[in-house]
Amino acid sequence: MSISDLNRREFLKLGGALTVAGAVGGADSAHAANAQPRQAGAFAAAPIETVRIGFVGVGLQGGGHVRNLLGIPGCRITAVCDVRAERTDWAVSEITKAGHPAPTVYNRGPRDFERLCEEEDLDLVYTATPWEWHAPVMLAAMRHGKHAATEVPAVMGLDDCWAIVEAAEKYQKHCVQMENCNYDRPELMVYNMVRKGLFGEILHAEGGYLHDLRAIKFEDKDEGLWRRAWSTKVDGNPYPTHGLGPIANCLDINRGDRFDYLVSMSGPARGLQDWRREHVGADSPKQKERYVLGDVNTSLIKTVNGKTIMVQHCTNLPRPYSRIHLVQGTKGIFQGYPNRVYIEGQSAREDRWDEGAEWMKTHEHPLWTDIGAQATSAGHGGMDYLEDYRLIKCLREGTPTDMTVYDAAGLSAVIGLSAQSVARRGQSMTCPDFTRGRWKTTPPWEIVRG
């Protein structure tokens, strides 16, 4: 689905919740005054023997999830939706080659997912569309009695954060943000070590998404058709969850602690302009675009329990890939890129890093021990498969999903909060409590197995 498939007014309407005029305080107060939530943090729905899935958006990332789900027992993709007939044709071919019945196809336009949600007998609607469509798809799914799952970020605006929370509570449905980095091998090892107490009390963490996407953003296909547009309208952190998700787990966010307030600053916007000057023809319509997204955004978050978090975003400058991934406690520290560990009294040398691979030998997360071998051939080193596997397993067993709607909203809220803070010269922004107090009693994420 591309921006060309929408008129300009529709796109602005979908992304409008990000505008700085939408103040956090008033909206948060209004939602907080609503009735208490109908879901506990450990919400579990009735078990489903075979999970029937409608998949919306079967492009690059969506196509990877389709392949994963075809290899996971206990689920069937019975409907597919995309604005491009060639992609729904591809999905039908993959599904039938796997020996499953052909799915119903929905490709009449960008809102045909609404017909899918209304007409199909489904358990789960899974979306991997461009970001601005995540909220509309998930809200339609829950309104018609389906669980919802989405690629990251879950939603782009603060109003939509509240909308998915209130829909999940009203309709008693799961609404899951599929943050694959939560399941990467080093991130899960660190989480396992945190739960074992090896780092002591966790006091500080850092994460980010530092990835040179200039060439991708200017492509005339795939993400180039829509992702660059966000750089014309958001100055903040438009993509926080890859770095933030794993460290939020280590800090028990929404499970004993929560985000309290945030401050954010952006540097100048130069990278996309420089790339366009060197690689884009003078007569291209892209030459008229005005980019406002600062090339480097840094946000600081304080939790209610006093812990600190730094999260960064940088996708418009030349640099090697990194998600930073730092977790620091009273007894030791992990730092990623490259992976290294120091535990006081246990590391090989005082005040010297150990290679992360050495600690992996004894502290690998059981999920990777159990099913890592079948995951490694899937996308992004296997973490995509693990997140899909865990979602289906939880739905089939009727257990709480690993991540909840409150996590989807809490992490995605950093987008709007960072944009507002940047616009207000780094002013502190209050983070909404989407759980309405349930974070105090919700247990930490378990060390799950395959």
N, C-alpha and C positions, 0 to 999 in steps of 0.2 A: 504494500500500500504506500503510495507516495503523495507528497504535497500536491502534485499535479492532479490527483484524484479528488481533491477537495477544492472548494472555492475558498478564497482568502478569508471571507467572513467566518466560515465554519472552523477553519484552523485557529483563528484568533479567539473564537468563542471557546473552543476546547482547551486552549492554553491560558485563558484569561485569568484563572485563579492565581497565576504567578505574578500578576501585576502588583507593584508596590502599594497601590491604593488599598489593597485588601489587607487591612490591619489584622494582626493575630489576636490581640487582646479581646476585642469585642466578639469576634467569632467564637473564640475559645470559651468565653464566659457564657455565651448562649448555649453552646453544646453541653457544657458542664452542668447547666441547670436542667437538662433533660432527665428523664427517669433513669434509674440505675441500669447498667447493662444487663442483658439477658444471658450473656456468655461469661463464664469464668475464663481465666487465662488458660486453663487446661481443658478447654471445650473439646468434647468428642461427639461425633455424630454416630448414627447407627452404622454397623458394618455393612459393607457392600461386597457381595461375592465376586461379581465381575463389574469393574468400573467402566461405564460407558462414557466415552469422551467425545466432545465436540471441540475441534481444534480450529482456532481463528488466527490466521496469519501464518502461512506455511512457507515463509521465505527462508533466508539463510539459517537463522537461529531456530525458527519454528520447524524447519525441515529436520534439523538435528534432533529436536525433541520427538518428532514423529518417529524417526528411526529408533530412538531409545525406547519409546513406549511399545513399539512392535516387538521388542525383545524382552519385555517385562511381563511375567505371568500375571494373569488376573485382570487384564484390562483390554478394551477394544476401542479403536477410534471409529466411531459410527457416523460422524459428520465432519466435514472440513469446509472452511470458509476462507476465501481470499478474493481480493479484487482482480487478480490476474488468473485467467482460465488456465494458463500454462502451469501455474503452481498447484491448482486443485487437480489438474490432470496428473501431475507428478505424484501428488499424494495418493490419489486413487491407485495409480500403478504400484507404488510401494506397498500399500496396504493389501492389495490383492495378491501381489507376489509373495507376501508373507503368509498367504493362505487364509486371509480373513475376508469376509464379505465386503463388497464395495461400499464405501460410505456415501451418504447423501451429500450432494455438493451444493454449496451456497456461494455464488459469485456474481450476484446481480448488482453489486455496487458496494460502497464503503460502509453502508449500514445494514447489509444483509445478515450480519450476525444477530440482529434483533429477531429476524424471522427464524434463524436457527435456534435461538434460545426459547422462542415461543412454541415452535412446532415439534422440536425433537425431544424424544424421551431419553434424557441424559442424566448422568450423575455429576459430571464435571465439565465445565467449559474452561479451556486452557487457551490463553492468548499470548502470542508473540508478535504483536503488531507494533507499528511505531508508537512512541510513548504516549502521545495525546489520546490514543484510542483505548488505553488500558482500562481507565475508569469506566467509560461507557460500556465496554464489553462485560466487565465484571459486574457492574450494577444490573445490566440486563439479565445476566446469568442468575444472580441471586434472586432477583425479582420473580423469575420464573422457576424457582425451586431447585437450582443447580448450585453445587459448590463451584468456586472460582479459583483459578491459579493464573498467575501472570509473570511474564518476564520482567526484568528490572528496568527502571524503578517502577514500583507499583503504580503510583500516580504522580502527577507533576505539581499539583496545587494543594494548598492547605484545606480548602473547602472539599476537595475530592478525598483527602485523607479522612475527614470526618464522614463523608458520604459512604465510603466503603465500610467503616467501622459500624455506622448505624444500620446499614443494610445487613451486614453479617449478624448483628445482634437481633434485628427485627425478624429476619427470615431463618435464623439459626443455621447458617451455612458457613463452611470454611471459606476463607478468602486469603490465599497464600501467595506471598511474594517469593518467587523461585530464585533465590539468591545462590547461584552455583558456587560462589567463592566460600560460602560457609562449609562446603564439602570438599574443598581442595585438601590434598594430603598434608601439607605443612600446617594449614589452619586447624585441621582436626587433631593433629598431633599436639599442637599447642593447647587446644581446648582440653584434651585429655590430661595434659600435664597440669593445667590450671585446676581441674577437678581433683587431681591427686594432691594438690597443695604444694607442688614443687617450687612455684614462684612466690609462695607466701600469699599475703593479701595483695590483690591487684589494685594498684593506685593510679596507673596512667597507661594509656594505649594510644597508638597512632595508626592510621590507615589512609589509603588514598587510591586514586585511579590516575596514574601517570602513564600515558600511552599516546604516542604520536599518531593521531588519526587524520592528519591533514590530507593525505592522499585519498583516504576513504571518504572523508566529508565532501570532497570535490568530485567524486565519481558520478557518472550519469546513470547509476544503477544502485540497487540495494540501499544501504544506509545513506549514500550520497544524495538520494532523492528526498530525504526528510531530516536527517540528523543535523546537517549544517544550519537548518532554519532556526534551531534553538539558540544558536550563537548570535542571532540577530535580535533576540528578545529577552534573554536571561543573562544577568551579570551576577553570578553567585556560583554555587556548585550544583550543576544540573544532573549529576550522576554520582551520588555519594555512596551507594550501597555496597559496591564491591569491596572497598576497603573498610567500610564501617560495619558491615554485617558480622564478620567473624570476631572483631574485637568487642562489639556489643554483646555477643554471646559470652565472651570471657568476663565481662563486667556485669553479667546478669541483668542486662537492661530489660525492663518489663517483668523481671522475675526476682525482685528484691531491691532493685534500683531503677531509676529512669532518668532520661535527659531532663535537666532543669532549665538551663538557659544556654544561649549560643551567641557568639560574636563572630563576624566574618569580614574579611577584606579581600579584595581582588586587585591585582596589578593591572597594567595597561593591556589593551588588546592589540597585538601586533602580528601574531603568527599566521592567522588566516589571510590577512592583508598581504603579507610578504609572499605567501605561497601563491595566492591568486595572481600577484604581479608577475611571478616567474613562470607560471604554468597554465594560466587561463587566457584565452584569446581576448583581444581588446573589444571585440564585438559581442562577447558573451553576456547574457543577462546577469550572470553572477557578478559582473563588474559593478553593478548598481547596488549590491547588497551592502548593508552597513552592519558590521559586527561589533557587538557590545560586550560579549563574554570576555572577561579578563583572562589572559593566558594562564595565570596561576591564581587559584583561589585557595585561601587558607581559612578554615573555620575552627574555632575552639569551642568545645562543649563542656559544661560542668554538670555533673550528675547531682541528684538530690543528696546522695551520700558523700559528696565532696570529691569524687574521682574526676580526673581530667582526661579529655580526648582531643586529639588533633586530627583533622581530616582534610586532605588536599585533593584538588582536581587540576589536571594539566593535560590537555589533549591537543593543543594547538602549537606546540613547540617541538623541535627535534630533541629526542631523548630516548634512552632505553626504557623498556617497560618496567613498571614497579607498582605494587600495591602497598609499599612501605611495610606494613604488618609488624608493628612493635607492641609488645605486651610487657609491662614492667611491674614487678611486685617487690615486697619487702625482702624476699630471699633470692631473687634472680630476675633475669630478663631474657626475652627472645627478640631477635631482630631479623627480619626477612630481607631478601635481595642483597646479598646471599643469606641463606638461612644459617643462623648461628645462635648459640645458647650459652648463657653463663649462669650457673647456680652456685651460690656461695657455699663453700665446703664440699661441693661435689664435682665441680668442673676440674679438668685435668691440671690446670695451672691457675694460680691466683691472678685475678684481674686480666684473664685472657679468654677469648672466645673458644668454645668448642664448635666443631662442625655440626650443623644440624642433623646430618645423616647419622652421626654417632648416637644421638638421642632417639632417632627414629627406630633404631634396632630394638629398643626396650620400651618405647612409649608410643608406638604407632596406635592410632585410634582403632578400636575393634571393627568399626564399619569397613575400613580399608583392609583389615586382616581378613574379614569374612568374604567380601565380594569385590575387592579391589581388582582381582585378576579379570573379572568379566566387565569391569568398568573402563579399563585403561584404553581400550580402542575407541571409546566414545569421545565426544567433543570436549575441548579444553582439558585434556589429560585425564578424563574420567569423572570429573566432578559433576558434569551435566547428567550423566547416567545416575550417579548416586542420588542427586536431588530428585530426579524423576522416580527412581526406585522407592525412595523413602515416602514420597507422597502417595504413591499407589499402595504401598504396604500399610500406611496409616489408615487410608480410606477403607481398605479391605478388612482390616482388623478392628475398625471402630475405635482407634486410639487417637489422642490429640496429635495434630500435625506438629512437626518440629518447630515451625515458625507460625505465628498466628497473625490475624488481621491487625492486631495492635503493633506487631513488629513491622508489618507492611506500612502502616501509617506512620509510625514513629521514625523509621529510617527515611521514608520518602519526604517527611515534613522538613528535613534539612534543606531540601531544594528551595522551598518558599521562604523559609526562615533565613537562609544565607543570602538570598536575593534582597530581602527586606533589610537585613543588617548592612549589607554593602551599600545600599541606597541611602542609608541613614548614618554614613560615616562610622561604621563599625559599632553601632548601637547594640546593646544587649537585647536579645529577643527571647521572650519566654517560650519554652517548648510546651505544647499542649500535653495534658495527661489523657491520652486516648483511652486508657484503661479505667479512668475515673476511680483510681485508688486500688484497683485489683493487683497492681504490680507489687504491693506490699505482701501479698499472701500467695502469689503464683510461684510454684517451685521452679528451680533452675532446669534448663534443658538437660535431660538425662544423657548418659553415655550409651547411645543406641547401638544396636547391632544389626547385621544383615539378616 
